[in-house]
Amino acid sequence: MKVEKHLVDNGAGWRLGLTRFAAVDGSLLASGARPVLVIPGYGMNSFIFRFHPSGPSMVETLAAR
């Protein structure tokens, strides 16, 4: 899986960290697939979406499907 990290200025003085996961060949979507947007809740960062102690993370599972 290819991971792209971006910092995007929101126009209000904040830079938002965005991460995009793509297939190894660089394609973003398989034919017929729909994108998934995952937004962490208040008081939490996105680390938990990419971590699993013994198997694929939530992001890896969603991207594989």
N, C-alpha and C positions, 0 to 999 in steps of 0.2 A: 504494500500500500504506500502510495506517495503522500507525504504530508507537506502542505504549504502553510506557512504562517505569515500573517499580514497585520500591520497596525494601521488602522483607519481613523482619520481625524473626523470627529462628529460635528465639527463646526462650533462647538461650545467649550472648547478648550480641553477636551478629553480625547485620548487616543484609545480606541477599542481594539483589543486583541481578537483576531479572527483566525480560525484554523480550518482549512479545507482538506478533506481526505479524498484522494482520487486513486484510481486503479494504477498499478505499476506502470502501465503503458501511457499514463498521463490523461486518459479519458476520464471525464467526471461522472458520466452516467452510462450504464449499460442500456442497450436498446429497450425501451419501454419502462425503465426504472424511473422512480420519482425521487427528487432530492429530499433530504431530511434536515431540518433545522433544529438544533438542540440548544436551548438557552438555559444557563444555570439560574437558580433562584436567588433570592435575596440572602446575602451573607454566605454565599458559597461560590467557589470558583469551578472551573471546568475540569479540574484534575480528576475528579471522581468518575467522569465519563470515559476516561482513557486508562483507568487502572482496574486491574483484577488480579488478585494474588495467585490464582492458579489456572486461569483460562483466558479466553478472549475477552476483551473489554466490551462495554456497551457499544462504543463507537465501532470497534472491529466487527462486532456481530451485525450491527445495522448496515455497515458498508458492504459486508459480504452478501447480504440478502438483497 
